[in-house]
Amino acid sequence: MILLAGPWVGELGWELLCWQGHIRRLSRKFEKTIVIGRPGHGFLYEDFCDQYIEFDPGSYKTNGWRCEGNKCKLYKTIKHDKYISGQFDIGVFYDGKVFNDQKGLFKKQEFYKYELNDGSNYPVVIHARNKSTGAVRNWGFKKWEELVFRLKEAKINVLTIGSPESHSFKGVDDYRGRSLRDVAGVINACDIIVGPSSGPMHLASLCGKKHLVWSTNFNRLRYEKAWNPFNTPVIFYDGGGWDPSVKAIFNLIIETI
């Protein structure tokens, strides 16, 4: 029997903590597993997937595990008895205080620690998010620029990761737009990854790598416990919500590395 899962078109964080672990567990019951997902994400499934098919959903917006407008035409072309929809909600309701595993599937997920280390020498990796979707989560360019300046003055090597629209900085090595395999390699090699709540921060959790993340207190439980299956060290900072001071973030980095 074949398990055909996907296409996944939602946010990376939800794919990491509320989908790929579920598909991994389901795969144990099948002779073959085929996963359809975003280009460059096949790395997440290599430990159990027999075939990964890349599918680029385009630039339309995603929110959590959903795709706005349900524009994924591939849904209509796949016919299979064991097809698992990419927009699959495993039943987790979160109100900022409690995760309610409504269908009993969230805790049954099987997670894999992505420990690939590329041997690079960047003590600090930053994700300078700059997306139009959820723009409130973006930290201003000037603040990122000041943080980078302070780190360079302190003789600390910095690398930037993220999608192509993320900020880049003069004199800072650039890994934007790289595959998740490459990103996992530099995350595992660094001392700490820094940024607002985002997919790369959740990837750091599954890499077992310490991360400094800021957000509102609504996300604290998500990072410290519920979406942290390996009990990865995390510094969750909610002083200032989505717009903390540069001084606060810089000091937390210096205290950590």
Order of alpha helices (4+ residues) and beta strands (2+ residues): beta-alpha-alpha-beta-beta-beta-beta-alpha-beta-beta-beta-beta-alpha-beta-beta-alpha-beta-alpha-beta-beta-alpha
